[in-house]
Amino acid sequence: MKAYHFNAPGPYYTNSFLLISEKGTGVIIDGAADLRLYQEKLREEKAHLAAVLQTHGHNDHIYTIEALHSQLGAKIYMAKADAEQFGIKPDEYLADGEKLQFDELTFTVIATPGHTPGSVCLRCGDLLFTGDTLFCGDIGRTDLAGGSYTQIQQSLKKLCQQVQDDPQVLPGHEMFSTMEAERRHNPYLR
């Protein structure tokens, strides 16, 4: 597996990730960066894009999904609650506990509502894509439409119970971390 990080344009500079399997299958986590960045990397790696997995449906995370779908043929995956709230029509809904397989890449869906009703985290090997649920030293906002501080607290407990090892935490914004560092230093996980 190869993993690449891209930033979306400002003002939010959303983190977006492209994973490419050994056989050349690409999967994007949060289709937010400029379409050309993805196209260049896929061309360079001689890979094709199979899927875009969305951690949630806020505009700064879905910036490119329509183009990724229409121009590159990628299937869009998102939790039903966010698809309904934000008026998005994914090809497939993400469900809690579901495993998605793309060659050797296996993604486990962990529903983590709170930032949005359909927020999810995605685990792939030693990588944990947390969207806007968990940041380095912080958590996502809960004051926007559909947000709930009570729900995000429950989701963080669930995340800690299900992820007891130390994967790299790749959030939707700003710096990366590890699960162990977050357990030790993030006040919301104590």
Protein Blocks (a to p, Z undefined) as FASTA:
>chain_A
ZZdddddddfklpacdddddfkopacdehifbcfklmmmmmmmnopacfbdcdfblcfkl
mmmmmmmmmmnopacdddfklmmmnopacfbdcdehiacdehjbccdddddehjbmkbcc
ddehjaccekjmbcghiacdfkbghiafklmmmmmmmmmmmmmbccddddfbhjdddfkl
mmmmmmklZZ
